[in-house]
Structure formats: structure tokens, C-alpha cells
Amino acid sequence: MNLKVILMDEIAIDRALTRISHEIIEHNKGVSNIALVGIVTRGAPLCYRLSQKLASLEGEVLCGKLDITLYRDDLTELSSSAQLNNTSIDFDVTGKDIILVDDVIFTGRTVRAGLEAIIALGRPRSIQLAVLIDRGHRELPIRPDYVGKNIPTSLNEVVAVRLFETDKIDSVALFTKD
């Protein structure tokens, strides 16, 4: 892959998360019934960052991480190399306004798996979607409620989100496939 452009640096990512936090508060009229759930791998650290921003603005917010491996529709059989990263949701999702958090939305299949996984845990009042990057090319009728940045891409391009918690750097880059 060849680097085409750096789309976001640490400051731009932080700004986008701050804006998303304000939009969440405005849309939900506060955070009293909100719970954030981040999709493993990079949705989880974004989720925790959002929870910190919301806490500084409005108050504590429940936060957990969701492993969707078993709900993916592109795994015909779970291989022995598939690593389960353990869902860690220490609260009842029933009746909550869940905000599902992920790094990039592309086809919508990861989000579909996330919806199934959350619903398997209980019956939330609502499920909203927050993503850092929307790159288009949906295969399912899924649309995020909160978007950090819209990046029109071709199918020959790859969006790479790197976060300090997983990659020791914060950046979003666009690559072209060789």
C-alpha cells in the first residue's frame, strides 16, 4: 500500500471527538440514560475517550467494549486463529440509550454485527452510532448518527486509523492499494 494523505492528526481526532460529544449531549438532552459501547479493536479506545469528554461536560457515562467476532457474517466457521477479545459490559443495556462507537464505517457489516451483539445482551431503548470516519460504500442500510469526518473513498483505497492505545500514535491516513 502507498500512503496517499494523512487525513487527521492527534489534534484533529481530539477535535472530532469533542464535537461528537457535544452532538451526543444535544441529541439526547444530556447523558443521564446514555451508555457507550466501543467495538473492539479501535472503537473501544474511542469509546473511552468519548466517555471522558462527556464526563467532563455533563457527568459520568457508562462505558464498555464489545467483541463482535461471533456475530460477523463473513466468518463461515470460527477459525482457531480467531481471537476473542472478550466483551466487557458491566451494566444492563435494557432501557438504555446505547451509543455504539467504531473507528470507520465502510460496508456496514461490522455495525450490523454490533447491533446483533448488543441486542443479545438485552433490549436497549435506542441504539445510536458514532464513528470517527465515514468512508461510504455501504452494503447495508446503516447510517451513523455522529461522524467525526466524512471521507469519500474509492474501493482501491484503505483508511487506516491508528490510536495511541493500540498503535502508540494518533492518526488517520488514506492509502492506495498496490
C-alpha positions in Angstrom: 0.0 0.0 0.0 1.1 3.5 -0.7 0.4 6.5 1.6 -1.8 9.0 -0.2 -2.5 11.5 2.5 -2.7 11.9 6.3 -6.3 12.9 6.9 -6.2 13.6 10.7 -3.6 14.0 13.3 -3.9 13.9 17.1 -5.4 17.4 17.3 -8.0 16.7 14.5 -9.0 13.4 16.1 -9.5 15.1 19.5 -11.5 18.0 17.9 -13.8 15.5 16.2 -14.4 13.6 19.4 -15.1 16.9 21.2 -17.7 17.8 18.5 -19.3 14.3 18.7 -19.5 14.6 22.5 -21.4 17.9 22.2 -23.7 16.4 19.5 -24.5 13.4 21.7 -25.4 15.7 24.6 -27.6 17.9 22.4 -29.4 15.0 20.7 -30.0 13.1 23.9 -30.7 16.1 26.1 -27.9 15.2 28.5 -26.3 11.9 29.4 -28.5 10.5 32.1 -29.6 7.5 30.1 -26.6 7.1 27.9 -24.2 4.2 27.8 -21.3 3.9 25.3 -20.2 0.7 23.8 -17.0 0.5 21.7 -16.4 -2.2 19.1 -13.1 -3.9 19.6 -10.4 -3.1 18.5 -10.2 0.7 17.8 -13.8 1.5 18.7 -13.1 0.7 22.3 -10.5 3.3 22.9 -12.6 5.9 21.1 -15.5 4.9 23.3 -13.4 5.5 26.5 -12.2 8.9 25.1 -15.7 9.9 24.4 -16.8 8.9 27.9 -14.1 11.1 29.4 -15.2 14.1 27.3 -18.9 13.5 28.2 -18.0 13.2 31.9 -16.1 16.5 31.9 -19.1 18.2 30.2 -22.2 16.5 31.8 -21.3 13.7 34.2 -20.2 10.1 34.3 -21.3 7.8 31.4 -21.4 4.0 31.4 -18.8 2.6 29.0 -18.0 -0.9 27.8 -16.3 -2.8 24.9 -17.9 -5.2 22.5 -16.3 -8.1 20.7 -18.4 -8.9 17.6 -16.3 -11.8 16.3 -19.1 -14.4 16.9 -21.6 -12.1 15.1 -19.7 -11.5 11.9 -21.4 -12.7 8.7 -18.1 -13.1 6.9 -16.8 -15.9 9.1 -18.2 -19.2 7.7 -16.6 -21.0 10.6 -14.7 -19.7 13.6 -11.1 -20.5 12.9 -8.7 -21.4 15.6 -6.8 -18.3 14.9 -9.8 -16.0 15.6 -9.0 -14.2 18.8 -11.9 -13.3 21.1 -11.2 -10.1 22.9 -13.9 -10.6 25.5 -16.9 -8.3 25.7 -16.7 -6.2 28.8 -20.0 -4.5 29.5 -20.6 -4.2 33.3 -24.1 -2.8 33.0 -27.6 -3.8 31.9 -28.2 -2.5 28.4 -32.0 -2.8 28.8 -33.8 0.5 28.6 -30.5 2.5 27.9 -29.8 4.7 25.0 -26.7 2.9 23.7 -24.2 4.7 21.6 -22.2 2.1 19.5 -18.7 3.5 18.8 -16.4 2.4 16.0 -13.4 3.9 14.1 -14.5 3.5 10.5 -17.8 2.7 8.8 -17.5 1.2 5.4 -19.9 -1.5 4.3 -21.9 -1.5 7.5 -21.4 -5.2 8.2 -19.4 -4.6 11.4 -22.1 -2.3 12.7 -24.7 -5.0 11.9 -22.8 -7.5 13.9 -22.5 -4.9 16.7 -26.3 -4.4 16.7 -26.9 -8.1 17.0 -24.4 -8.5 19.8 -26.0 -5.6 21.8 -29.5 -7.0 21.3 -28.3 -10.4 22.5 -27.5 -8.7 25.9 -30.9 -7.0 26.4 -33.4 -4.6 24.9 -32.0 -1.0 24.8 -34.3 1.9 24.4 -32.3 3.0 21.4 -29.1 2.3 19.6 -27.2 5.2 18.0 -23.9 5.0 16.1 -20.8 7.2 16.4 -17.9 6.8 14.1 -14.7 8.7 13.6 -14.6 8.1 9.8 -17.4 7.5 7.3 -15.8 6.4 4.1 -19.0 5.4 2.2 -19.7 2.3 0.1 -22.5 0.9 2.3 -23.8 -2.6 1.6 -26.5 -2.4 4.3 -28.9 0.4 5.1 -27.0 1.7 8.1 -26.1 5.3 8.7 -24.1 6.8 11.6 -25.8 9.4 13.8 -22.4 11.0 14.7 -19.5 11.3 12.3 -16.0 12.8 13.0 -15.1 13.1 9.3 -16.7 12.1 6.0 -14.0 10.8 3.6 -15.2 9.9 0.1 -13.0 7.0 -1.0 -12.6 4.6 -3.9 -12.7 0.9 -3.4 -9.0 1.0 -4.3 -8.2 3.0 -1.1 -7.8 2.0 2.5 -8.5 4.2 5.5 -6.1 3.4 8.4 -7.0 4.7 11.9 -4.2 4.5 14.4 -4.8 5.3 18.0 -2.3 5.8 20.8 -3.9 3.0 22.9 -3.3 0.4 20.2 -0.6 1.8 17.9 1.3 4.4 20.0 0.3 7.2 17.7 -3.0 9.1 16.8 -3.5 9.4 13.0 -5.9 8.7 10.2 -4.3 8.0 6.8 -5.5 7.2 3.4 -3.6 4.6 1.4 -3.9 3.3 -2.1 -3.8 -0.4 -2.8 -0.8 -1.6 -4.9 
